[in-house]
């Protein structure tokens, strides 16, 4: 899977600011003329608008998370292998960042929407004693989900040809900034990677959004 990391010196059409984490994704360059000079602007890829049902059977749009960092993963409730570890680590991260709950949003997309209904998610949440209010479990059209995973979050997901495995997917947690740019990837099954993710999201909030927790 090809992922391009954008350096700090590139610019976009927004006000330039010092970046403490790279932007990921394949980018385009547009040209404009200003005061007789040709200027190149780097156009970074953004996570597009989406619409999915959450665990409370409420339609959720990307715009509902405006003003928050997103920590995203792709999973399914019947996953017998990596998903339990990913959910456990996401739960630990949510508990460790309660002081930032108004600044970050956890989002788990199912890759098995045929079986992962909102009621199934509510059962899953109860069984795993998840109490975070800023964690949405989303279900929707399978092809749209896969398209988001591949094209915008750069996570591999697919149905498996192995009858003993329903689906295959990466263990990545994806950090997305408030503008919708992907800023980091972390192995969701490794505790040291979860610590790095917490460090990076706090650094991002402090240095690019001038936000420091008072706790």
Secondary structure, DSSP 4 states (H G I P E B T S, - for coil): ---PEEPTT---SSPP---SS-EES--EEEEEEETTEEEEEEE-------EEE-TTS-EEEGGGGTTSEEEEEEE-TT--SSHHHHHHHHHHHHHHTGGGTTTEEEEEEES-TTT--HHHHHHHHHHTT---TTEEEEB--HHHHHHHHHHTS---EEE-SSTT-SEEE--EEEEE-TTS-EEEEEETT-HHHHHHHHHHHHHHHHHHH------
